[in-house]
Amino acid sequence: MGRYSVRLAGLFADTVALAPGSRALDLGCGPGAMTGVLVDRIGTAGVSACDPSPSFVAACASRYPGIDVRAGRAEAIPFEDSQFDAAFAQLVLHFVTEPETAARELRRVMREGGVVAACVWDFEQGMQMLRAFWDAALLVDPSAPDEATKMRFGRVGEIADLWASAGFTDVTETTLTVSSSYESFDELWSGFLAGIGPAGSYCVSLDAARQASLRQHLFERIGEPVGQFELSATARSASGVAPA
């Protein structure tokens, strides 16, 4: 997934105007794909980040020395009130246990007029890799935990409604599309065998026979590529302005 999130980060950052001297938060920073874009745009001193995973906190801090990276959940952001002019949550909301609490926390740490933004993959149609994977998985196992049905957000208006319910104003919504090329189908398949994320975890949980069946169905869904091919991925993004 990282190959897509790195490409997405620049487009996502473009949805918020970052003036010189701004302070920005990368919420759920992971190893720092979005953090790096923010550092490039406003400098180390203006960027803070947090993530609930100690290993991701360590990785992000190592990649970008000098930024303020803290361990913490979106539902209890580890920063003081009214600290930021912008906050970004890239591919995070799907994994937040209490999104409404997280939205209120974001409002708490934002300065008046600051902008919060979040984006998630459109699992229903827009993320070709995962849509093909789950369609193939459902042929093998009708009870497969398809992310399009198991996860909130990723549909029109869902992030926007979350921001509005937390009191953010001037809420806007857009879509962001990126793509990634693969040298072969085996390169795509090996990513799932790493066991990362819901799709990877599901893949490696299967016995050998069902995993082989899943591989064949996925190969067919992708179009039985020979050699290099490309897949696109669309994220739904929404932003809102912190009121006085």
N, C-alpha and C positions, 0 to 999 in steps of 0.2 A: 504493500500500500504506500510505502514511503516514496516510491517513484512518482506517484500521483500527487501526494501532499506537498512535495517540494515544488512542483510546477504550479499547484493551486495557490501557494502562499503569496506569490507576487500579485496575482489577480485579486485575491482576497484583500490584501493590503490596499490595493487601488480603490476599494469601495469606501475608504475613509480618508479624508484629507488630513495629512499630518504636517502641521506647521513646524518650523524650526523651534526648538525648545520644548516641544510637546513631551509629555510623559505617557508612555503606552504600556499596557499590560498584556502579556500573552498568557491567557488562562488555559490550563491543561496543555502546557508547552511540549510535552513529550521530550524527545531528544533535541528539539530546537529548530524545526524547519521554518516555522513562522517567526521565531525569535530572531533568526539570522536576517530575515528580510527587514524587520524593524530596526535592528542595529545598523544595517546599511543605510536606512532612510533617515533616522534621527539620532544615531550615535549611541554608544554604549551607555552613557549617563542617563539617557532618557528611557531606557527599556528595563522593565521588570517582568518576571515570569514566575509561574508556580505550577506544580503538578503533584498529585498524590503519591506518585512513585518515587522513592528515594533514588533509584537507579537513573531515572530520567532527569531528576534534579541534578544529580552529579554529572551526567553526560552533557546537559545543557550548559551548566556552569563551566565545564572544562572546555567546551567549544567556544564560548564567548566570555572570556575572563573580564571581570569588572562589572557585569550586570548583576542585578539583585534577583537571585533565583531562590525561591523558598518552597519548602514542602507544604502542601495544603490542598484541600478539596475545594471544588467550586462552591459548595454549600457553606463554606467557612473560609473565605478568601483571606489569606494571612497578611493583609495590608491594612493600614489605617484608613479612616474615612477621607473622602474627597481628595484622593491622591492622583487620579489619572484623567487625562484628556481623551484617551481612547483605550478601548479594551477589545481584544480579539479572542474568539473561541473557535479555533479551526478544528472541525471534525471531532468535537468534544461532546456536544449535547446528547448524542445517542447514548453516552456512557455515564451521564450524570444521574444519580439516583433521585434527586429532588430538584428538577429544573426550576420550579417556581422559587424555591429558596435561593438557588444560584442567581436567578435574575434579580432578586431583591439585594443580594450581596453585591452584585455588579453595580446596582444603583447606589449603594452605600459608598463604594470606593471611587465613584466617578465625581468629577467636578461639574459644576453647573455648565451645561452646554456641551459636555463631553459626549462622545459617540461610542456606543457598544455595538459590536457586530459579531455574528455567529454564522457559520456555514456547516452544512452536513451533506453527505452524498444523497442524491435522489436514487434510492434503492429500487424504486418501482420500474423506472425505464432508463434513467440517465447514466447509471454506472454500469457500462457494458460488462466489465469483468465480473462483478459480483452478481449482476442479473443473470448472466449466462451460467455462473456457478450454481446459484440457487435453483434455477430452472432445471439444470441437470441433476442436482441433488434430489429434487422433488420427484423425479422419475425413478430414482433408486429407493427413496424413502419418503412417502407422502407426508410424514410427520417432521421432515427436516425443518430446522428453525430458521426459515427464510427471514432475513433481516427486514424485508419490506413489510412484513406483517407483525414482526415481533418488536420492532423498535419505533418509538415515537419520533416525530420530526421527519424531514425529508419530503414532505408534501407541501403543496401551495398553502401559504398562510400560517403554517404551524409555528415557525420561529417568530414571525411578525406578531402573532397573537400572544406569544410568551412575553415579548417586549412590551406590548400594549398593556397587558395585565399587570406588569410591574411598574407602570406609570411612565414609561419612556414615551416621548412624543416624536412627531415627524418620522414615523416608522416607514421604511422603504424596503422593498424586496427585489431581488434579481437572481439570475442564474449565472454560474461561472463554469466554463467548459475547458477541460484540458485533455491531453491525449498522451499515450505512451506507446512506444514501439517495442516489440519482442523479436528476438532473433529466431525463435522457434517456439512451438507449442510447449516443448519441454521446459523452456525458461518460465513460461507462465505457470505450468503445473508445479514446478519446484517451489514456487512461492507459497502455494497452499500447503505443501508438505513441510514447510517450516513451522506450521502449527500456530501461527500468529493471528490474532483476531478471531471473531466468531466463525468465519468461513474456514480458516486454517485449523482451528480447534475441532470443528466438526469433521473436516477431512481426515485428520489423523486419528479420530476416534473410531473410524470405520474399520471393519475387518478387511483382509486383503481382497476378497472377492468383490465386496461392495465398493471398495476404493477403486478397483480396476474398472468396475462398471461406471462409476462416477467420472473417471478420467475419460472413458470413451464417449459418454454422453456430452461432457464438456467440450471435447474435441469437435464433436459434430455441431454443437451450438455455436462455437466460434467460427465454424465454416470450414473445418478440416484444413487448416492452413499448412502449406508447405513452404518452409522458410520464413522470412520476416513478415510480420503483420502488425497492425496498429489497432488499439482500442481507445475509445473516448470515455470520458467520465464527466458528468455534470453534477455540480453541487448547487444546492439552494442556499442563498445567503440573504440575511435581513439585518438591518441596522436600525438603531433608534437613538434619540437624543435625550440626555439626562435633563430633567426640568430643574427649575430653581428649588 
